[in-house]
Amino acid sequence: MAPGMRRVKGILFLDYVRMLRARKGFDWSRRVAPEDLPYLRGQVEPNEWYPMATFERLGNLILSEIAGNNLDAVRMWGRLSVDQLRMEYPMLVEPNDPVETLNRFRVLRATFFDFQALEVPLLTEEQAQVVIAYGMGPVAEEAASYQTMGFFERLLELSGVDNIFAGFSSRSWAGAARTVLDLEWRMPRR
């Protein structure tokens, strides 16, 4: 691996490739960087590592060509991705225990990127804070942060909480030193 080359695991990379391939009749060769085309044409292995730079460029294409630059659509996709990931990792969610669910995610997230993309520095019974640092350009970082927001909203939902609030207290794409996602929720009364 070249120095400074960040990578993403194939299980996440594959989602991007599938989404682009699903757009039948679109000539991606006119929009995809030449070095990225082999990834669209070849087989993506879920357990292999892929370049983060390609992941970012494919994500930007998805944002503009498929999501129409709609961050709500990106956030919804983040929500949907939890259900797909849960099929691969059924132990991800601990029913009625958001803290354990988020702790399980902490362990799992280290297998998706070979760098510190997400940290959970604060986790209590009814709140969490996620520091997001994918290290991409502003457009891609914003989209990935909204996708991450949707992901955590759905993950918390599946863990049995309600009244979920998710919001950014700082945004790197808007000039802040880092992106911080604040999450709050309530455990339903039983």
N, C-alpha and C positions, 0 to 999 in steps of 0.2 A: 504494500500500500504506500502510495506517495505521501510524503510528510504533509500534514494538514488536511489530507483527504478524509472527509467525514462520510460515514456510510449509514444506510438504513437497511433493515432486514427485509427480505423478500416478501414476507407476509403483508407488510404495509405497501411496499412498492407494487405488488401485484394488483392491489385495489386501483391504483392510478392507471396501470396498463389496461386492466379490464374495462375501466370506464371509457378510456379513449378508443379502445378496440370496438366497444359497443356502438359507437357512432358510425354506423355503416354509411358508405358512400362518400365519406369525407377524406380528402387526400391529405393525410397527415404529413406526407413527405415535404409538402410546401411550408409547413408550420413548425415542424420538429427539427431541432438541430441535427446535423448529419451524425454526430457521435451518439445521439439518443435513439436514432431509428432502429438499430439492432434490438433494442429492448422492447420496442413495439412489435417487432416481427418475430422475435424468438420466444423461447419458453422462459418464464420467470419461476425460479425455484423459491418456495416460501422460506427455506432455512438458509439461503445464501445471502451475502451482503451485496448491496448495490450503491452506486455513488449518490450522495446527497445532492450534488449539483444537478444531476439528471432528474432526481425526484422533485427538486424545486422547479425546474423548467417544465416538467410534465404537469405539476400542480398549477403553475401559472396558465398553462393551456386549458386545463380543466376549468379553472376559474373564469377565463374569458370566453371560451368556446362552448362550454357545457352549462356552467352555472350563470352565464351572462353577468358576471361580476356581482352577483347577488350574495351577500354575506349570510343572509338568512338561509339560503339554500345550502351553503357550505356548513353552517351550524347544524342544519338538519342532517346532512350527510355524516357529520361527526356523531350524531345521535344514533344513526343507523349502523355505523361501523361497530358500535359496542356489541350489538346482537350478533354480527358476523364473528367478531373476535371471541365472543363468549362460546360460540360453537366450537372453536378451536381450543379454547381454554375454559372448560366448564366450571372449574373451581374459582374463577375470577370473582364471582359475586357470592358473598355470604349473606343470605337472607336476614333482614332485620338487623344488620350490623354494618353501617356505612364506614366506620373506622376500620374494621377488618377488611372490608372490600377495598378501600383506598390503600391500605397497607399491602394487600395482595397486588394491587396495581403497581405500587412502588417497586416491588420485586420484579414484576413482569416487564415494566417499562425499560429496565436496563438491558433487556434482550432485544429491543427494537432498534436502538441507535447505539453506535459505538462512541458516543459522546454524551454529555449531560444535557439532553434536550428539555427534560422536565424535572423539576424538583418539587417536593411537597414539604416545605419547611414548617408549616403549621397545620396541625390536624387535631381537632378536639371532637367531642360528641356531636356538636352541631355546626362546625365550621371547618374550612380548610383554605389554605392558600397554595396556589400552584404558580411557580415561577417557570415561565415558558421562554426557552432560548434555543430555537432551531438554527439561528445564525444565518438566516436567509435575507434576501432583499426585502424592503418594506412591504411591497405588495404581497409577496408570498408569506412573509411573517404574519401579516395581519390575517390573511385567509387561514393559515394554519392555526392561528390562535383562536379564531372563531370555530374552526373544526374541533379544536381541543375543548372549547367551552361546551359545545354540544355533546361531545364524548362524555365529559364529566357529569353533565346534567343527567344523561341517560344512565350512566353507571350508578349514580346516587339513587335515581328512581328505582332501578332494579334491586338496590339494596334495601328498599322498603321505606324510604323517607318521602316526605312531601313538603310543600311550601318551599321549593328550592329557589334560591336567588343565586344568580351568577352574573358577575360584572367585573370589568377590568379597572383596577385602581391605578395602573400605569400601563403605558403602551410604548414599546420600543419603536414601533413604526411611526409614532408621532413625536419622537425625540427623547423619550424617557430612557434611562439607563437600562431598564429591563421591563419585561412584560409581566405583570402580576394579575392573576385571575383569582378573585375572591369568591368563595362559595359558602353559602349558609343554607341551613335546612332545619326541619323539625322532624322529630320522630313522631309518628302518629300515636295517639292515645289508644291503648288497647283495653 
